[in-house]
Structure formats: structure tokens, C-alpha cells
């Protein structure tokens, strides 16, 4: 998820709402959120330990710095976030203004 701080927060909030709805309907189980061997605890949030605006040592450019967040979810959960024919993810991007990219495990973001 990339965008301004406000856009990223809005997108993360909306994704959390989708996940909460799935949990409320019994579609998510505790096992969907288990620790993944070989993945460091800090890397699960992918950049959330970095200051807003980018990695340490890089000053934000302009008055509206870009930032990012990363969610690591199971393939089935990613499908629920994307929604039928991409409806959910399209709405997330339109309503938040953030760019959301879905990658398979091991893929490198553009």
C-alpha cells in the first residue's frame, strides 16, 4: 500500500474492516494469523519500522511525503480483500487514494 500518510492509514483501516467482517462471519480462524517460520517479526509489517516518508537516511520530498505499509495474508484472505472481480480492492483504492499492489510470496514490488 503506497500513498500519503493519510491515504495509507485510510486504506489500512478499510482492509482491517474487511478482515473484521470476515472474522465476525466466522470465515477467519486463529490459524490464519499464525507466525510464519523464516520471517522476522519486524518484516511482517514490511517497512512499518521506517519513519514516515521512506527509509532512514532519506528525507521526504515535498510537502506531501509518500509512505507505505505491507500486509502479509494467506492467498484465500487476499482473495477476500480483492473481492469478486476486484470490486473490494478497486473501492479501497478509489476511496482512500492509495495504490494497493497484491503480490504472491517471493514477488518483488514494482
DSSP file (Angstrom, degrees, kcal/mol; ACC not computed):
  #  RESIDUE AA STRUCTURE BP1 BP2  ACC     N-H-->O    O-->H-N    N-H-->O    O-->H-N    TCO  KAPPA ALPHA  PHI   PSI    X-CA   Y-CA   Z-CA
    1    1 A X              0   0    0      0, 0.0    68,-2.0     0, 0.0     2,-0.3   0.000 360.0 360.0 360.0 123.5    0.0    0.0    0.0
    2    2 A X  E     +AB  68  99A   0     97,-2.6    97,-3.0    66,-0.2     2,-0.3  -0.952 360.0  89.9-129.6 151.2    1.6    3.3   -1.0
    3    3 A X  E    S-A   67   0A   0     64,-1.8    64,-3.1    -2,-0.3    95,-0.1  -0.959  77.0 -34.9 159.5-168.3    0.4    6.9   -0.8
    4    4 A X  E  >  -A   66   0A   0     -2,-0.3     4,-2.6    62,-0.2     5,-0.3  -0.291  69.5 -97.8 -69.7 166.8    0.5    9.8    1.5
    5    5 A X  H  > S+     0   0    0     60,-0.6     4,-2.4     1,-0.2     5,-0.2   0.914 125.9  47.8 -53.7 -45.7    0.3    9.1    5.2
    6    6 A X  H  > S+     0   0    0      1,-0.2     4,-2.2     2,-0.2    -1,-0.2   0.877 111.2  50.4 -64.7 -39.0   -3.4    9.8    5.3
    7    7 A X  H  > S+     0   0    0      2,-0.2     4,-2.4     1,-0.2    91,-0.4   0.912 112.1  47.0 -65.7 -42.5   -4.1    7.6    2.2
    8    8 A X  H  X S+     0   0    0     -4,-2.6     4,-2.8     2,-0.2     5,-0.2   0.919 112.1  49.9 -66.3 -43.4   -2.2    4.7    3.6
    9    9 A X  H  X S+     0   0    0     -4,-2.4     4,-2.4    -5,-0.3    -1,-0.2   0.914 111.4  49.9 -61.0 -42.3   -3.9    5.0    7.0
   10   10 A X  H  X S+     0   0    0     -4,-2.2     4,-2.1     2,-0.2    -2,-0.2   0.924 112.7  46.0 -62.3 -45.2   -7.3    5.1    5.3
   11   11 A X  H  X S+     0   0    0     -4,-2.4     4,-2.5     2,-0.2    -2,-0.2   0.919 112.7  49.7 -64.9 -43.6   -6.5    2.0    3.2
   12   12 A X  H  X S+     0   0    0     -4,-2.8     4,-2.6     1,-0.2    -1,-0.2   0.907 110.4  51.5 -61.4 -41.5   -5.2    0.1    6.2
   13   13 A X  H  X S+     0   0    0     -4,-2.4     4,-1.9    -5,-0.2    -1,-0.2   0.909 110.8  47.6 -61.3 -43.1   -8.3    1.0    8.1
   14   14 A X  H  X S+     0   0    0     -4,-2.1     4,-1.9     2,-0.2    -2,-0.2   0.880 111.3  50.3 -68.1 -38.2  -10.6   -0.3    5.3
   15   15 A X  H  X S+     0   0    0     -4,-2.5     4,-2.6     2,-0.2    -2,-0.2   0.918 109.5  51.6 -65.0 -42.2   -8.6   -3.5    5.0
   16   16 A X  H  X S+     0   0    0     -4,-2.6     4,-2.6     1,-0.2    -2,-0.2   0.881 107.2  53.5 -60.6 -37.2   -8.9   -4.0    8.8
   17   17 A X  H  X S+     0   0    0     -4,-1.9     4,-2.3     2,-0.2    -1,-0.2   0.896 108.8  49.1 -64.5 -39.6  -12.7   -3.5    8.5
   18   18 A X  H  X S+     0   0    0     -4,-1.9     4,-2.3     2,-0.2    -2,-0.2   0.936 112.6  47.6 -63.3 -46.0  -12.8   -6.2    5.8
   19   19 A X  H  X S+     0   0    0     -4,-2.6     4,-2.4     1,-0.2    -2,-0.2   0.892 111.4  50.5 -63.0 -40.0  -10.8   -8.6    8.0
   20   20 A X  H  X S+     0   0    0     -4,-2.6     4,-2.8     2,-0.2    -1,-0.2   0.910 109.5  50.8 -64.5 -41.6  -13.0   -7.8   11.0
   21   21 A X  H  X S+     0   0    0     -4,-2.3     4,-1.7     2,-0.2    -2,-0.2   0.914 110.6  49.2 -61.3 -42.8  -16.1   -8.5    8.9
   22   22 A X  H  <>S+     0   0    0     -4,-2.3     5,-2.6     2,-0.2     6,-0.7   0.909 112.2  48.1 -62.6 -41.9  -14.7  -11.8    7.8
   23   23 A X  H ><5S+     0   0    0     -4,-2.4     3,-1.6     4,-0.2    -2,-0.2   0.913 109.0  53.3 -64.6 -42.4  -13.8  -12.8   11.4
   24   24 A X  H 3<5S+     0   0    0     -4,-2.8    -1,-0.2     1,-0.3    -2,-0.2   0.832 109.3  49.5 -61.9 -32.0  -17.3  -11.8   12.6
   25   25 A X  T 3<5S-     0   0    0     -4,-1.7    -1,-0.3    -5,-0.2    -2,-0.2   0.374 118.5-112.6 -89.0   4.9  -18.8  -14.1    9.9
   26   26 A X  T < 5S+     0   0    0     -3,-1.6    -3,-0.2    -4,-0.1    -2,-0.1   0.641  84.6 119.9  77.8  14.5  -16.5  -17.0   11.0
   27   27 A X      < +     0   0    0     -5,-2.6     2,-0.4    -6,-0.2    -4,-0.2   0.653  65.0  61.8 -87.2 -15.2  -14.5  -17.0    7.8
   28   28 A X        -     0   0    0     -6,-0.7     2,-0.3    -9,-0.1    -2,-0.1  -0.905  67.9-167.0-110.5 140.8  -11.2  -16.3    9.6
   29   29 A X    >   -     0   0    0     -2,-0.4     3,-2.2     1,-0.1     4,-0.3  -0.829  37.7-106.3-120.0 159.6   -9.7  -18.6   12.1
   30   30 A X  G >  S+     0   0    0     -2,-0.3     3,-1.8     1,-0.3    -1,-0.1   0.833 118.6  64.7 -53.8 -32.3   -6.9  -18.0   14.6
   31   31 A X  G >  S+     0   0    0      1,-0.3     3,-1.1     2,-0.2    -1,-0.3   0.703  87.5  69.7 -66.6 -17.8   -4.7  -20.3   12.4
   32   32 A X  G <  S+     0   0    0     -3,-2.2    42,-0.3     1,-0.2    -1,-0.3   0.638 102.4  45.9 -70.6 -12.8   -5.0  -17.7    9.6
   33   33 A X  G <  S+     0   0    0     -3,-1.8    -1,-0.2    -4,-0.3    -2,-0.2   0.008  83.6 135.7-119.9  26.8   -2.8  -15.4   11.8
   34   34 A X    <   -     0   0    0     -3,-1.1     2,-0.1     1,-0.1    -3,-0.0  -0.317  63.2 -90.1 -78.0 160.9   -0.1  -17.8   12.9
   35   35 A X        -     0   0    0      1,-0.1     2,-0.6    -2,-0.0    -1,-0.1  -0.411  37.3-135.2 -65.9 141.0    3.6  -17.0   12.9
   36   36 A X    >   -     0   0    0      3,-0.2     3,-1.7    -2,-0.1    -1,-0.1  -0.901  19.3-123.9-104.3 116.4    5.5  -17.9    9.7
   37   37 A X  T 3  S+     0   0    0     -2,-0.6     3,-0.1     1,-0.2     0, 0.0  -0.252  95.0  24.7 -56.3 141.3    8.8  -19.6   10.2
   38   38 A X  T 3  S+     0   0    0      1,-0.2     2,-0.5     0, 0.0    -1,-0.2   0.410  97.4 107.1  85.2  -2.8   11.7  -17.9    8.5
   39   39 A X  S <  S-     0   0    0     -3,-1.7    -1,-0.2     3,-0.0    -3,-0.2  -0.944  70.1-128.4-111.7 123.1   10.1  -14.5    8.6
   40   40 A X    >>  -     0   0    0     -2,-0.5     4,-0.8     1,-0.1     3,-0.5  -0.386  20.1-120.2 -67.8 146.2   11.4  -12.0   11.1
   41   41 A X  G >4 S+     0   0    0      1,-0.2     3,-1.1     2,-0.2     4,-0.4   0.904 112.2  48.4 -54.4 -46.8    8.8  -10.4   13.3
   42   42 A X  G >4 S+     0   0    0      1,-0.2     3,-1.0     2,-0.2     5,-0.3   0.797 103.5  61.4 -66.2 -28.6    9.6   -6.9   12.1
   43   43 A X  G X4 S+     0   0    0     -3,-0.5     3,-0.7     1,-0.2    -1,-0.2   0.663  84.5  77.4 -76.0 -13.7    9.5   -7.8    8.5
   44   44 A X  G << S+     0   0    0     -3,-1.1    -1,-0.2    -4,-0.8    28,-0.2   0.824  99.2  43.8 -63.0 -29.2    5.8   -8.9    8.7
   45   45 A X  G <  S-     0   0    0     -3,-1.0    25,-1.0    -4,-0.4     3,-0.3   0.508 101.6-147.6 -94.1  -5.1    4.9   -5.2    8.6
   46   46 A X  S <  S-     0   0    0     -3,-0.7    -3,-0.1    -4,-0.3    -2,-0.1   0.885  74.6  -5.6  44.2  75.5    7.3   -4.5    5.8
   47   47 A X  S >  S+     0   0    0     -5,-0.3     3,-1.7    22,-0.1    -1,-0.2   0.356  93.4 117.6  98.7  -6.7    8.6   -1.0    6.4
   48   48 A X  T 3  S+     0   0    0     -3,-0.3    -2,-0.1    -6,-0.3    -5,-0.1   0.708  74.7  59.8 -69.1 -16.1    6.3    0.0    9.3
   49   49 A X  T 3  S+     0   0    0     -7,-0.2    -1,-0.3     2,-0.1     2,-0.2   0.555  90.1  91.1 -84.2  -7.6    9.5    0.4   11.4
   50   50 A X  S <  S-     0   0    0     -3,-1.7     5,-0.1     1,-0.1     3,-0.1  -0.555  90.4 -99.0 -84.3 151.9   10.8    3.0    8.9
   51   51 A X    >   -     0   0    0      3,-0.3     3,-1.8    -2,-0.2    -1,-0.1  -0.317  52.0 -83.9 -65.8 154.5   10.0    6.7    9.5
   52   52 A X  T 3  S+     0   0    0      1,-0.2     8,-0.2    15,-0.1    -1,-0.1  -0.341 117.0  36.4 -56.4 135.1    7.1    8.1    7.5
   53   53 A X  T 3  S-     0   0    0     13,-0.1    13,-0.3    12,-0.1     2,-0.3   0.289 122.9 -53.6 103.6  -9.5    8.3    9.2    4.1
   54   54 A X  S <  S-     0   0    0     -3,-1.8    -3,-0.3    -7,-0.1     3,-0.1  -0.815  83.1 -21.4 138.6-176.3   10.8    6.4    3.5
   55   55 A X  S >  S-     0   0    0     -2,-0.3     3,-1.8    -5,-0.1    -5,-0.0  -0.168  79.7 -78.7 -64.4 158.6   13.8    4.5    4.8
   56   56 A X  T 3  S+     0   0    0      1,-0.3    -1,-0.1     3,-0.0     3,-0.1  -0.254 118.3  31.4 -55.1 142.1   16.1    6.0    7.3
   57   57 A X  T 3  S+     0   0    0      1,-0.2     2,-0.6    -3,-0.1    -1,-0.3   0.328  95.4 103.5  91.0  -8.2   18.5    8.5    5.9
   58   58 A X    <   -     0   0    0     -3,-1.8     2,-0.3    -4,-0.1    -1,-0.2  -0.937  64.4-141.8-111.4 121.8   16.2    9.7    3.1
   59   59 A X        -     0   0    0     -2,-0.6    -6,-0.1    -3,-0.1    -4,-0.1  -0.587  28.9-105.7 -78.3 139.6   14.4   13.0    3.6
   60   60 A X        -     0   0    0     -2,-0.3     2,-0.4    -8,-0.2    -1,-0.1  -0.364  34.4-126.2 -61.9 143.8   10.8   13.2    2.4
   61   61 A X        -     0   0    0     -8,-0.2     3,-0.4     3,-0.1     5,-0.1  -0.792  63.8 -16.6 -95.3 132.8   10.4   15.1   -0.8
   62   62 A X  S    S-     0   0    0     -2,-0.4     3,-0.3     1,-0.2    -2,-0.0  -0.078  97.1 -61.3  71.8-173.1    7.9   18.0   -1.0
   63   63 A X  S    S+     0   0    0      1,-0.2     2,-0.3     2,-0.0    -1,-0.2   0.453 126.4  55.2 -90.5  -1.5    5.1   18.7    1.4
   64   64 A X  S    S-     0   0    0     -3,-0.4    -1,-0.2   -60,-0.0    -3,-0.1  -0.614  79.2-162.6-132.2  72.4    3.2   15.5    0.9
   65   65 A X        -     0   0    0     -2,-0.3   -60,-0.6    -3,-0.3     2,-0.3  -0.186  15.1-125.3 -63.4 148.0    5.6   12.6    1.5
   66   66 A X  E     +A    4   0A   0    -13,-0.3     2,-0.3   -62,-0.2   -62,-0.2  -0.648  32.5 174.2 -87.8 147.4    4.9    9.1    0.3
   67   67 A X  E     -A    3   0A   0    -64,-3.1   -64,-1.8    -2,-0.3     2,-0.3  -0.864  12.4-148.0-141.7 176.9    4.8    6.2    2.7
   68   68 A X  E     -A    2   0A   0     -2,-0.3     2,-0.3   -66,-0.2   -66,-0.2  -0.977   8.2-165.5-149.1 161.0    4.0    2.5    2.5
   69   69 A X        -     0   0    0    -68,-2.0     2,-0.4    -2,-0.3   -23,-0.1  -0.960  12.5-148.4-141.9 157.6    2.6   -0.3    4.5
   70   70 A X        -     0   0    0    -25,-1.0     2,-0.4    -2,-0.3   -22,-0.1  -0.996   4.8-164.8-134.8 131.3    2.6   -4.1    3.9
   71   71 A X        -     0   0    0     -2,-0.4     2,-0.6     2,-0.0   -26,-0.1  -0.941   7.4-157.3-109.4 135.1    0.1   -6.8    4.9
   72   72 A X        +     0   0    0     -2,-0.4     2,-0.3   -28,-0.2    -2,-0.0  -0.959  29.1 157.9-112.5 114.1    1.1  -10.4    4.7
   73   73 A X        -     0   0    0     -2,-0.6   -40,-0.1     1,-0.0    -2,-0.0  -0.903  44.5 -91.7-134.0 160.3   -2.0  -12.6    4.4
   74   74 A X     >  -     0   0    0     -2,-0.3     4,-2.6   -42,-0.3     5,-0.2  -0.288  43.7-107.5 -65.2 156.6   -2.9  -16.1    3.1
   75   75 A X  H  > S+     0   0    0      1,-0.2     4,-2.0     2,-0.2     5,-0.1   0.887 120.3  51.0 -55.1 -43.6   -3.9  -16.4   -0.5
   76   76 A X  H  > S+     0   0    0      1,-0.2     4,-1.6     2,-0.2    -1,-0.2   0.904 110.2  49.2 -63.6 -40.8   -7.6  -17.0    0.4
   77   77 A X  H  > S+     0   0    0      1,-0.2     4,-2.2     2,-0.2    -2,-0.2   0.900 108.1  54.2 -65.4 -40.1   -7.6  -13.9    2.6
   78   78 A X  H  X S+     0   0    0     -4,-2.6     4,-2.6     1,-0.2    -1,-0.2   0.899 105.6  54.3 -59.2 -39.8   -6.0  -11.9   -0.2
   79   79 A X  H  X S+     0   0    0     -4,-2.0     4,-2.5     1,-0.2    -1,-0.2   0.883 107.7  49.1 -61.3 -38.9   -8.9  -13.1   -2.5
   80   80 A X  H  < S+     0   0    0     -4,-1.6    -1,-0.2     2,-0.2    -2,-0.2   0.882 111.4  49.3 -68.2 -37.5  -11.4  -11.8    0.0
   81   81 A X  H  < S+     0   0    0     -4,-2.2    -2,-0.2     1,-0.2    -1,-0.2   0.902 113.1  47.0 -67.4 -40.2   -9.7   -8.4    0.2
   82   82 A X  H  < S-     0   0    0     -4,-2.6     7,-1.9     6,-0.2     6,-0.6   0.913 102.1-161.4 -66.8 -42.8   -9.6   -8.2   -3.6
   83   83 A X    ><  -     0   0    0     -4,-2.5     3,-2.1     5,-0.2     2,-0.2  -0.003  36.0 -30.3  83.5 169.1  -13.2   -9.2   -3.8
   84   84 A X  G >  S-     0   0    0      1,-0.3     3,-1.9     2,-0.2     4,-0.1  -0.409 133.9  -8.9 -62.3 125.3  -15.3  -10.5   -6.7
   85   85 A X  G 3  S-     0   0    0      1,-0.3    -1,-0.3    -2,-0.2    -2,-0.1   0.750 127.5 -64.8  54.7  28.1  -13.9   -9.2  -10.0
   86   86 A X  G <> S+     0   0    0     -3,-2.1     4,-2.3    -7,-0.2    -1,-0.3   0.618  96.7 139.2  77.8  13.2  -11.6   -6.9   -8.0
   87   87 A X  H <>  +     0   0    0     -3,-1.9     4,-2.4     1,-0.2    -4,-0.2   0.927  67.9  45.5 -58.8 -50.8  -14.5   -4.9   -6.5
   88   88 A X  H  > S+     0   0    0     -6,-0.6     4,-2.7     1,-0.2    -5,-0.2   0.934 115.5  44.9 -62.0 -47.1  -13.2   -4.5   -2.9
   89   89 A X  H  > S+     0   0    0     -7,-1.9     4,-2.3     1,-0.2    -1,-0.2   0.871 112.5  52.2 -68.3 -34.8   -9.7   -3.5   -3.9
   90   90 A X  H  X S+     0   0    0     -4,-2.3     4,-2.5    -8,-0.4    -1,-0.2   0.927 111.9  46.4 -63.7 -44.8  -10.9   -1.1   -6.5
   91   91 A X  H  X S+     0   0    0     -4,-2.4     4,-3.0    -5,-0.2     5,-0.3   0.899 110.2  54.3 -63.7 -40.7  -13.2    0.6   -4.0
   92   92 A X  H  X S+     0   0    0     -4,-2.7     4,-2.1    -5,-0.2     6,-0.4   0.931 111.8  44.0 -57.7 -46.6  -10.3    0.6   -1.5
   93   93 A X  H  X S+     0   0    0     -4,-2.3     4,-2.2     2,-0.2    -2,-0.2   0.913 116.0  46.6 -67.1 -42.8   -8.1    2.5   -3.9
   94   94 A X  H  < S+     0   0    0     -4,-2.5    -2,-0.2     1,-0.2    -1,-0.2   0.921 117.6  42.0 -65.5 -44.0  -10.8    4.9   -5.1
   95   95 A X  H  < S+     0   0    0     -4,-3.0    -2,-0.2    -5,-0.2    -1,-0.2   0.823 124.8  33.8 -75.5 -31.9  -12.0    5.7   -1.5
   96   96 A X  H  < S-     0   0    0     -4,-2.1    -2,-0.2    -5,-0.3    -3,-0.2   0.764  91.9-135.6 -94.7 -27.5   -8.5    6.0    0.1
   97   97 A X     <  +     0   0    0     -4,-2.2    -4,-0.1    -5,-0.3     2,-0.1   0.385  64.0 125.9  83.8  -4.2   -6.5    7.4   -2.8
   98   98 A X        -     0   0    0     -6,-0.4     2,-0.5   -91,-0.4    -1,-0.3  -0.466  63.8-120.2 -84.3 158.0   -3.7    4.9   -2.0
   99   99 A X  B     -B    2   0A   0    -97,-3.0   -97,-2.6    -2,-0.1     2,-0.5  -0.874  27.0-162.9 -97.2 129.4   -2.2    2.5   -4.5
  100  100 A X        -     0   0    0     -2,-0.5     2,-0.5   -99,-0.2    -7,-0.1  -0.962   5.8-172.4-118.6 123.5   -2.6   -1.2   -3.5
  101  101 A X        -     0   0    0     -2,-0.5     2,-0.5     2,-0.0     8,-0.0  -0.960  10.0-153.3-116.9 129.3   -0.5   -3.9   -5.1
  102  102 A X        -     0   0    0     -2,-0.5     2,-0.3   -20,-0.0    -2,-0.0  -0.899  18.8-177.4-104.9 125.2   -1.1   -7.6   -4.4
  103  103 A X        -     0   0    0     -2,-0.5     2,-0.2     4,-0.1     3,-0.1  -0.891  25.5-122.5-121.4 149.9    1.9   -9.8   -4.8
  104  104 A X    >   -     0   0    0     -2,-0.3     3,-2.3     1,-0.1     0, 0.0  -0.537  56.3 -74.1 -79.8 158.0    2.5  -13.6   -4.5
  105  105 A X  T 3  S+     0   0    0      1,-0.3    -1,-0.1    -2,-0.2     3,-0.1  -0.292 122.4  18.6 -55.3 130.3    5.0  -14.7   -1.9
  106  106 A X  T 3  S+     0   0    0      1,-0.3    -1,-0.3    -3,-0.1     2,-0.1   0.181  92.3 127.0  93.5 -16.5    8.5  -14.0   -3.2
  107  107 A X    <   -     0   0    0     -3,-2.3     2,-0.4     1,-0.1    -1,-0.3  -0.437  56.8-130.2 -72.5 149.5    7.5  -11.4   -5.8
  108  108 A X        -     0   0    0     -2,-0.1    -4,-0.1    -3,-0.1    -1,-0.1  -0.861  22.9-116.1-102.1 132.4    9.2   -8.1   -5.7
  109  109 A X              0   0    0     -2,-0.4    -1,-0.0     1,-0.1    -6,-0.0  -0.309 360.0 360.0 -65.3 150.4    7.0   -4.9   -5.8
  110  110 A X              0   0    0      0, 0.0    -1,-0.1     0, 0.0    -2,-0.0   0.453 360.0 360.0 -75.4 360.0    7.4   -2.6   -8.8
